Amino acid sequence: MVNEKDSGNRSDIKILVVDDREDNLFSIETLLEKDSYTVIKANSGRAALKILLKQHDFSLILMDVQMPDLNGFETATIIYERDKLKQIPIIFITAHNQEEEQIFKGYRMGGVDYIYKPINPDLLRAKVGVFVELYRKNYQLLIHEKQLLNANKSLQKQIEERKVSEEKIKLLNKQLIENNTHLLAVNEELDRFAYVASHDLQEPLRKIMVFSDKILLKQCNEKETEKYLKKIISSSQRMQSLINDLLQFSRQTVNANDFVNTDLNELVTEAALELEIEIEKNNAQINIDGLPVICAVPGLMRQLFYNLINNAIKFRKKDIAPVINIYGEKINDLKNNANYYRISVSDNGIGFDPAYSDDIFMVFKRLHSYHEFEGSGVGLSICKKIIDKHNGFIKATGQLNEGSTFIIELPEDQPVSL
């Protein structure tokens, strides 16, 4: 174990000398001080251990083998039991008459070399110099290793931060794309709102103004006046219908507390009762089968079925009674571990060109003139908005003169937070 101060100066090199004889300690100290080493002395194994409890930054330990109480080998064993001391090399000092088995024992204890008594000063200084140099190199390696580890940690941190930044950028880009898509959709809706304001609403208003002027200027007889008044009333009603649809489309807001277990069979029945007059007038037939109980907003789902049934009756074939089939089936989504219901609303009406299957859900988008079929083009847009708020999906299929089918997929349960 080394300290982290500059080890290029010899006075920074600390050597622990352990010997039970004061004369030996003094002579070794005198020899090593010539090379400007810092020498710490201990007169027993126990004394050495006490010093090592507080100081760990020794470059080398010179230890006599033959000492009372704890000999050099036993002391070395205890020293190397501590992780902080394992890196300190030990040179054993011993007499010439040591047997080979004892020498091997010293090496097994962790000793790196031997110096024999009587001590040869030049040999001592040379061996100490070698291990001091090894200590310096080892110290530099440890410093470099620490610097590399710190650099690696810093690099790893930078990589992790970069990954986090990249993930944030990806998330922000995704949100930006979603926001742009949403803004595009909003802009398209605004464009259609502007079209309604500039065209659909102005057309009946223009008629009201023209016919009102004719009546005021007395350019018509009593019979014509009655006709013009009827046209004014009709145009006013159309304006009122357009305004109501605009308001209805803009008010589709819900919160989590609005969702309750809802029997769709009951809602379809209620929607059909609201359309009772139109159903009777057109001799329409409505067949209901297998509709589920789901977590939904009852008022919105009632409006959904009202619009779909009304749409089927409105776009009926001439001289053919409308037949509307509404049925449901359960779908197991194993991937997301969720249950869905597919609800189909099909009719035998005039159908539509499949090329317009997406357009019909756009607000104020009409495939027919209002002179052919009444309405503002808002009904199916409201249906899509209702399904979106229920985390569902709606699409339309059909062929010209072969009827239409609206397919709805709704989750059985809604997420906790909406």
For each residue, the residues with C-beta under 8 A, 3 or more apart:
1: 56 57 58 84 85 86 87 88
2: 7 57 59 87 135 138 139 142
3: 7 57
4: 143
5: 12
6: 9 12
7: 2 3 12 13 135 136 139 140
8: 12 136
9: 6 12
10: 13 35 36 37 132
11: 36 37 38
12: 5 6 7 8 9 38
13: 7 10 37 38 59 60 132 135
14: 37 38 39 40 55 57 58 59
15: 32 37 38 39 40 58 59 60 61 62 128
16: 40 42 48 51 52 58 60 61 62 63 88
17: 25 28 29 32 39 40 41 42 61 62 63
18: 41 42 43 44 45 47 48 61 62 63 64 67 72 75
19: 24 25 28 43 62 63 64 67 93
20: 43 44 64 67 68
21: 24 25 64
22: 25 26 43
23: 26 27
24: 19 21 27 28 64 93
25: 17 19 21 22 28 29 41 43
26: 22 23 29 30
27: 23 24 30 31 119
28: 17 19 24 25 31 32 39 62 119 124
29: 17 25 26 32 33 39 41
30: 26 27 33 34
31: 27 28 34 119 121 124 125
32: 15 17 28 29 35 37 39 124 125 128
33: 29 30 36 37 39
34: 30 31 125
35: 10 32 125 128 129
36: 10 11 33
37: 10 11 13 14 15 32 33 128 132
38: 11 12 13 14 15
39: 14 15 17 28 29 32 33
40: 14 15 16 17 51 55 58
41: 17 18 25 29
42: 16 17 18 45 47 48 50 51
43: 18 19 20 22 25 47
44: 18 20 47 48 67 68 69 70
45: 18 42 48 49 63 67 69 70 71 72 74 75 78
46: 49 50 69 70
47: 18 42 43 44 50 51
48: 16 18 42 44 45 51 52 61 63 75 79
49: 45 46 52 53 75 78 79
50: 42 46 47 53 54
51: 16 40 42 47 48 54 55
52: 16 48 49 55 56 58 79 82 85
53: 49 50
54: 50 51
55: 14 40 51 52 58
56: 1 52 84 85 88
57: 1 2 3 14
58: 1 14 15 16 40 52 55 61 88
59: 2 13 14 15 88 131 132 135
60: 13 15 16 88 89 90 91 128 131 132 135
61: 15 16 17 18 48 58 79 88 89 90 91
62: 15 16 17 18 19 28 90 91 93 115 128
63: 16 17 18 19 45 48 72 75 76 90 91 92 93
64: 18 19 20 21 24 67 72 92 93 94
65: 71 72 73 92 93 94 98 102 106
66: 71 72 94 95
67: 18 19 20 44 45 64 70 71 72 75
68: 20 44
69: 44 45 46
70: 44 45 46 67 74 75 78
71: 45 65 66 67 74 75
72: 18 45 63 64 65 66 67 75 76 92 93 94 106
73: 65 76 77 92 105 106 109
74: 45 70 71 77 78
75: 18 45 48 49 63 67 70 71 72 78 79
76: 63 72 73 79 80 90 92 106 109 110 111
77: 73 74 80 81 109 110
78: 45 49 70 74 75 81
79: 48 49 52 61 75 76 82 85 88 90 110
80: 76 77 85 86 109 110
81: 77 78
82: 52 79 85 86
83: 86
84: 1 56
85: 1 52 56 79 80 82 88
86: 1 80 82 83 110
87: 1 2 138
88: 1 16 56 58 59 60 61 79 85
89: 60 61 112 113 131 134 135
90: 60 61 62 63 76 79 109 110 111 112
91: 60 61 62 63 111 112 113 114 115 127 128 131
92: 63 64 65 72 73 76 106 111 113 114 115
93: 19 24 62 63 64 65 72 114 115 116 117 119
94: 64 65 66 72 98 102 106 114 115 116 117
95: 66 98 116 117
96: 116 117
97:
98: 65 94 95 102 103 114 116
99: 102 103
100: 103 104
101: 104 105
102: 65 94 98 99 105 106
103: 98 99 100 106 107 114
104: 100 101 107 108
105: 73 101 102 108 109
106: 65 72 73 76 92 94 102 103 109 111 114
107: 103 104 110 111
108: 104 105
109: 73 76 77 80 90 105 106
110: 76 77 79 80 86 90 107
111: 76 90 91 92 106 107 114
112: 89 90 91 131
113: 89 91 92 127 131
114: 91 92 93 94 98 103 106 111
115: 62 91 92 93 94 119 120 123 124 127
116: 93 94 95 96 98 119
117: 93 94 95 96
118:
119: 27 28 31 93 115 116 123 124
120: 115 123 124
121: 31 124 125
122: 125 126
123: 115 119 120 126 127
124: 28 31 32 115 119 120 121 127 128
125: 31 32 34 35 121 122 128 129
126: 122 123 129 130
127: 91 113 115 123 124 130 131
128: 15 32 35 37 60 62 91 124 125 131 132
129: 35 125 126 132 133
130: 126 127 133 134
131: 59 60 89 91 112 113 127 128 134 135
132: 10 13 37 59 60 128 129 135 136
133: 129 130 136 137
134: 89 130 131 137 138
135: 2 7 13 59 60 89 131 132 138 139
136: 7 8 132 133 139 140
137: 133 134 140 141
138: 2 87 134 135 141 142
139: 2 7 135 136 142 143
140: 7 136 137 143 144
141: 137 138 144 145
142: 2 138 139 145 146
143: 4 139 140 146 147
144: 140 141 147 148
145: 141 142 148 149
146: 142 143 149 150
147: 143 144 150 151
148: 144 145 151 152
149: 145 146 152 153
150: 146 147 153 154
151: 147 148 154 155
152: 148 149 155 156
153: 149 150 156 157
154: 150 151 157 158
155: 151 152 158 159
156: 152 153 159 160
157: 153 154 160 161
158: 154 155 161 162
159: 155 156 162 163
160: 156 157 163 164
161: 157 158 164 165
162: 158 159 165 166
163: 159 160 166 167
164: 160 161 167 168
165: 161 162 168 169
166: 162 163 169 170
167: 163 164 170 171
168: 164 165 171 172
169: 165 166 172 173
170: 166 167 173 174
171: 167 168 174 175
172: 168 169 175 176
173: 169 170 176 177
174: 170 171 177 178
175: 171 172 178 179
176: 172 173 179 180
177: 173 174 180 181
178: 174 175 181 182
179: 175 176 182 183
180: 176 177 183 184
181: 177 178 184 185
182: 178 179 185 186
183: 179 180 186 187
184: 180 181 187 188
185: 181 182 188 189
186: 182 183 189 190
187: 183 184 190 191
188: 184 185 191 192 362
189: 185 186 192 193 363
190: 186 187 193 194
191: 187 188 194 195
192: 188 189 195 196 362 363 364 365
193: 189 190 196 197 246 363 364
194: 190 191 197 198
195: 191 192 198 199 200 364
196: 192 193 199 200 201 242 246 364 376
197: 193 194 200 201 202
198: 194 195 201 202
199: 195 196 202 203
200: 195 196 197 203 242 364 370 376
201: 196 197 198 204 205 239 242 243
202: 197 198 199 205 206
203: 199 200 206 207
204: 201 207 208 234 235 236 238 239 242
205: 201 202 208 209 235 239
206: 202 203 209 210
207: 203 204 210 211 231 232 235
208: 204 205 211 212 232 235 236 239
209: 205 206 212 213
210: 206 207 213 214
211: 207 208 214 215 228 229 231 232 235
212: 208 209 215 216 228 232
213: 209 210 216 217
214: 210 211 217 219 220 224 228
215: 211 212 218 220 225 228 229
216: 212 213
217: 213 214
218: 215
219: 214
220: 214 215 224 225 228
221: 224 225
222: 225 226
223: 226 227
224: 214 220 221 227 228
225: 215 220 221 222 228 229
226: 222 223 229 230
227: 223 224 230 231
228: 211 212 214 215 220 224 225 231 232
229: 211 215 225 226 232 233
230: 226 227 233 234
231: 207 211 227 228 234 235
232: 207 208 211 212 228 229 235 236
233: 229 230 236 237
234: 204 230 231 237 238
235: 204 205 207 208 211 231 232 238 239
236: 204 208 232 233 239 240
237: 233 234 240 241
238: 204 234 235 241 242 370
239: 201 204 205 208 235 236 242 243
240: 236 237 243 244
241: 237 238 244 245 374 376
242: 196 200 201 204 238 239 245 246 376
243: 201 239 240 246 247
244: 240 241 247 248
245: 241 242 248 249 376 378 379
246: 193 196 242 243 249 250 376 378
247: 243 244 250 251
248: 244 245 251 252 378 382
249: 245 246 252 363 378 381 382 385
250: 246 247
251: 247 248
252: 248 249 300 382 385 386 389
253:
254: 258 259 297 300 389 418
255: 258 418
256: 259 414 416 417 418
257:
258: 254 255 297
259: 254 256 295 296 297 414 418
260: 295 296 297 298
261: 293 294 295
262: 266 267 293 294 295 296 297 298 301
263: 266 267 291 293
264: 267 268 291 292 293 294 296 301 305 328 343
265: 268 269 288 291
266: 262 263 269 270
267: 262 263 264 270 271 298 301 302 305
268: 264 265 271 272 286 288 291 305 309 326
269: 265 266 272 273 288
270: 266 267 273 274 302
271: 267 268 274 275 302 303 305 306 309
272: 268 269 275 276 279 286 309
273: 269 270 276
274: 270 271 306
275: 271 272 278 279 306 309 310 313
276: 272 273 279 280
277: 280 281
278: 275 281 282 284 310 313
279: 272 275 276 282 284 286 313
280: 276 277 283
281: 277 278
282: 278 279 313 316 321 322
283: 280 321 322
284: 278 279 312 313 316 321 322 323 324
285: 321 322 323 324
286: 268 272 279 309 324 326
287: 323 324 325 326 327
288: 265 268 269 291 326 327
289: 325 326 327 328
290: 327 328 329
291: 263 264 265 268 288 326 327 328 343
292: 264 328 330 341 412
293: 261 262 263 264
294: 261 262 264 341 410 411 412 413
295: 259 260 261 262 411 412 413 414
296: 259 260 262 264 300 301 390 410 414
297: 254 258 259 260 262 300 301 389 390
298: 260 262 267 301 302
299: 302 303
300: 252 254 296 297 303 304 386 389 390
301: 262 264 267 296 297 298 304 305 386 390
302: 267 270 271 298 299 305 306
303: 271 299 300 306 307 382 386
304: 300 301 307 308 382 383 386 387 408
305: 264 267 268 271 301 302 308 309 326 345
306: 271 274 275 302 303 309 310
307: 303 304 310 311 379 380 382 383
308: 304 305 311 312 345 383 406
309: 268 271 272 275 286 305 306 312 313 324 345
310: 275 278 306 307 313 314 379
311: 307 308 314 315 379 380
312: 284 308 309 315 316 322 324 345 347 349 404
313: 275 278 279 282 284 309 310 316 322 324
314: 310 311 373 374 375
315: 311 312 347 349 350 368 373 404
316: 282 284 312 313 320 321 322 347 348 349 350
317: 320 348 349 350 401
318:
319:
320: 316 317 348
321: 282 283 284 285 316
322: 282 283 284 285 312 313 316 347 348 349
323: 284 285 287 347 348
324: 284 285 286 287 309 312 313 345 346 347
325: 287 289 344 345 346 347
326: 268 286 287 288 289 291 305 343 344 345
327: 287 288 289 290 291 343 344
328: 264 289 290 291 292 341 342 343 344
329: 290 341 342
330: 292 339 340 341 412
331: 339 340 341 342 409
332: 339 340
333: 336 337 338 339 340
334: 337
335:
336: 333
337: 333 334
338: 333 411 412 413
339: 330 331 332 333 411 412 413
340: 330 331 332 333 409 410 411 412
341: 292 294 328 329 330 331 409 410 412
342: 328 329 331 407 408 409
343: 264 291 326 327 328 407 408 409 410
344: 325 326 327 328 405 406 407 408
345: 305 308 309 312 324 325 326 405 406 408
346: 324 325 403 404 405 406
347: 312 315 316 322 323 324 325 403 404 405
348: 316 317 320 322 323 403
349: 312 315 316 317 322 403 404
350: 315 316 317 400 401 403
351: 398 399 400 401 402 403 404
352: 356 357 360 367 396 398 399 400 404
353: 356 367 400
354: 357 397 398 399
355:
356: 352 353 359 360 367
357: 352 354 360 395 396 397 398
358: 361 362
359: 356 362 365 367
360: 352 356 357 365 367 380 396
361: 358 365 380 381 383 384 394 396
362: 188 192 358 359 365 381
363: 189 192 193 249 377 378 381
364: 192 193 195 196 200 376 377 378 381
365: 192 359 360 361 362 377 381
366: 369 370 375 376 377
367: 352 353 356 359 360
368: 315 372 373
369: 366 372 373
370: 200 238 366 373 374 375 376
371:
372: 368 369
373: 314 315 368 369 370
374: 241 314 370
375: 314 366 370 378 379
376: 196 200 241 242 245 246 364 366 370 379
377: 363 364 365 366 380 381
378: 245 246 248 249 363 364 375 381 382
379: 245 307 310 311 375 376 382 383
380: 307 311 360 361 377 383 384 396
381: 249 361 362 363 364 365 377 378 384 385
382: 248 249 252 303 304 307 378 379 385 386
383: 304 307 308 361 379 380 386 387 394 406
384: 361 380 381 387 388 394
385: 249 252 381 382 388 389
386: 252 300 301 303 304 382 383 389 390
387: 304 383 384 390 392 393 394 408 410
388: 384 385 391 392
389: 252 254 297 300 385 386
390: 296 297 300 301 386 387 410 411 414
391: 388 410 411 414 415 418
392: 387 388 408 409 410 411
393: 387 408 409
394: 361 383 384 387 406 407 408 409
395: 357 406 407
396: 352 357 360 361 380 404 405 406 407
397: 354 357 404 405 407
398: 351 352 354 357 402 403 404 405
399: 351 352 354 402 403
400: 350 351 352 353
401: 317 350 351
402: 351 398 399
403: 346 347 348 349 350 351 398 399
404: 312 315 346 347 349 351 352 396 397 398
405: 344 345 346 347 396 397 398
406: 308 344 345 346 383 394 395 396
407: 342 343 344 394 395 396 397
408: 304 342 343 344 345 387 392 393 394
409: 331 340 341 342 343 392 393 394
410: 294 296 340 341 343 387 390 391 392
411: 294 295 338 339 340 390 391 392 414
412: 292 294 295 330 338 339 340 341
413: 294 295 338 339
414: 256 259 295 296 390 391 411 418
415: 391 418
416: 256
417: 256
418: 254 255 256 259 391 414 415
